[in-house]
Amino acid sequence: MKNVVYVALTMLVLASCQKPNKIGFIDNGTVINDFQEKKDVEANFQVKQEAFGKRADSISQAFQAEAQKGQAEAQRLARSNRKKAEELMLGLQQKQQQLQQQMQMEQQQLNQSFQTEIDSVIVHVKDFVKDYGKTNGYDYILGTSDAAATVMYGNEASDLTQTISDALNASYKK
């Protein structure tokens, strides 16, 4: 009977000696915002946005010139043929609406494309953190941010934010 108690006690001691989980955490916002790929995506979007803005301004200016000529023509025609003047003005209004819809659609496509690229960057970061955790023996790597503070306190030694940011950017440069 004493042997059974000793065996049970020994098993209890051995079970309590298991290695503790290796846990780290990162600030999601910092890692993503410091990621060069995200900065490149944003810079590329900015270039596209500026090109779109210039094109939209150019189209708007061309339409404004056309509208002024059309209005002058409509005023001239209004004296002799009121119906023709109204048709001309209606045509200008329809063209303006079409141009506005086209610009809105292009802006939405540009924004959707940007969002898709940003989502891809976030997936890339998640995959990298997962691989980093596996490679470096972490049981858990938690994420936190100002918006969703899932880690209320963490020992500075467990903060992997800068380490992962550096490794992620080094991986991106390759």
C-alpha positions in Angstrom: 0.0 0.0 0.0 2.9 2.3 0.8 4.3 1.7 -2.7 1.1 2.8 -4.3 1.1 6.0 -2.3 4.8 6.6 -3.3 4.1 5.9 -7.0 1.1 8.2 -6.9 3.1 11.0 -5.2 6.0 10.5 -7.6 3.6 10.8 -10.6 2.0 13.9 -9.1 5.5 15.5 -8.7 6.5 14.6 -12.2 3.2 15.9 -13.7 3.7 19.3 -11.9 7.2 19.5 -13.4 6.0 19.9 -17.0 7.6 22.7 -18.8 5.6 25.9 -18.8 4.0 27.2 -22.0 6.2 29.6 -24.0 4.1 32.7 -24.6 4.8 35.9 -26.3 2.7 38.8 -27.6 2.9 41.5 -30.3 1.2 44.8 -30.9 -0.7 44.1 -34.1 -0.9 47.7 -35.1 2.8 48.4 -34.7 3.8 45.2 -36.6 1.4 45.9 -39.5 2.1 49.6 -39.7 5.9 49.1 -39.6 5.7 46.3 -42.3 7.4 47.6 -45.5 5.0 45.7 -47.7 2.1 47.6 -46.2 4.0 50.9 -46.7 4.6 49.9 -50.3 0.9 49.0 -50.9 -0.1 52.4 -49.4 2.5 54.3 -51.6 1.3 52.5 -54.7 -2.3 53.3 -53.8 -1.4 57.0 -53.2 0.2 57.1 -56.7 -3.0 55.6 -58.2 -5.2 57.9 -56.2 -3.3 61.0 -57.4 -3.4 59.7 -61.0 -7.2 59.2 -60.6 -7.6 62.6 -59.1 -5.7 64.3 -62.0 -7.8 62.3 -64.6 -11.0 63.2 -62.8 -10.0 66.9 -62.7 -9.1 66.8 -66.4 -12.5 65.2 -67.3 -14.3 67.7 -65.1 -12.6 70.7 -66.7 -13.3 69.4 -70.2 -17.0 68.9 -69.2 -17.2 72.3 -67.7 -15.9 73.9 -70.9 -18.4 71.8 -72.9 -21.2 72.7 -70.5 -20.4 76.4 -70.8 -20.5 76.2 -74.6 -23.8 74.2 -74.3 -25.4 76.7 -72.0 -24.4 79.5 -74.3 -25.8 77.6 -77.3 -29.0 76.8 -75.3 -29.5 80.5 -74.5 -29.1 81.4 -78.1 -31.5 78.6 -79.2 -34.0 79.5 -76.5 -35.0 82.6 -78.4 -35.9 80.7 -81.6 -36.4 77.1 -80.6 -37.1 76.5 -76.9 -37.6 72.7 -77.3 -34.2 72.3 -78.9 -32.6 74.4 -76.1 -34.2 72.2 -73.4 -33.0 69.0 -75.2 -29.5 70.4 -75.2 -29.6 71.2 -71.5 -31.1 67.8 -70.7 -28.3 66.1 -72.7 -25.7 68.0 -70.7 -27.3 67.0 -67.4 -27.4 63.3 -68.5 -23.8 63.5 -69.5 -22.8 65.0 -66.2 -24.7 62.2 -64.3 -22.9 59.6 -66.4 -19.5 61.1 -65.7 -20.2 61.3 -62.0 -21.3 57.7 -61.9 -18.3 56.6 -63.9 -16.0 58.5 -61.5 -17.7 57.0 -58.4 -17.4 53.5 -59.9 -13.7 53.9 -60.6 -13.1 55.3 -57.1 -14.9 52.3 -55.6 -12.9 49.9 -57.7 -9.7 51.6 -56.7 -10.7 51.4 -53.0 -11.7 47.8 -53.3 -8.4 46.9 -54.9 -6.5 48.7 -52.1 -8.6 46.9 -49.5 -7.9 43.5 -51.1 -4.1 44.3 -51.1 -4.2 45.4 -47.4 -6.2 42.2 -46.5 -3.5 40.2 -48.3 -0.8 42.0 -46.2 -2.6 41.2 -43.0 -2.9 37.5 -44.0 0.8 37.5 -44.8 1.6 39.0 -41.3 -0.6 36.3 -39.6 1.1 33.5 -41.5 4.5 34.9 -40.7 3.7 35.1 -37.0 2.3 31.6 -37.0 5.5 30.3 -38.7 7.7 32.3 -36.4 5.9 30.9 -33.3 6.3 27.3 -34.6 10.0 27.8 -35.6 10.9 29.4 -32.3 9.0 27.0 -30.0 6.2 29.3 -28.9 3.0 27.7 -27.7 1.1 31.0 -28.0 1.8 34.4 -29.5 -1.0 36.8 -28.5 -1.9 39.9 -30.4 -3.0 43.2 -28.9 -3.8 46.7 -30.1 -5.2 49.9 -28.8 -8.6 49.1 -30.2 -8.7 45.5 -28.8 -6.4 45.2 -25.8 -6.4 41.4 -25.4 -3.1 41.6 -23.5 -3.6 43.8 -20.5 -0.1 43.2 -19.2 2.9 41.4 -20.5 6.4 41.1 -19.3 8.7 43.1 -21.6 10.7 40.0 -22.3 7.6 38.4 -23.8 7.0 41.4 -26.1 7.9 40.2 -29.6 6.7 43.2 -31.5 10.1 44.6 -32.6 11.6 41.2 -33.1 8.8 40.1 -35.4 8.7 43.4 -37.2 12.4 43.2 -37.9 12.1 39.5 -39.1 9.0 40.3 -41.2 10.7 43.2 -43.0 13.9 41.1 -43.5 11.7 38.4 -45.0 9.9 40.9 -47.3 13.2 42.3 -48.6 14.2 38.9 -49.8 
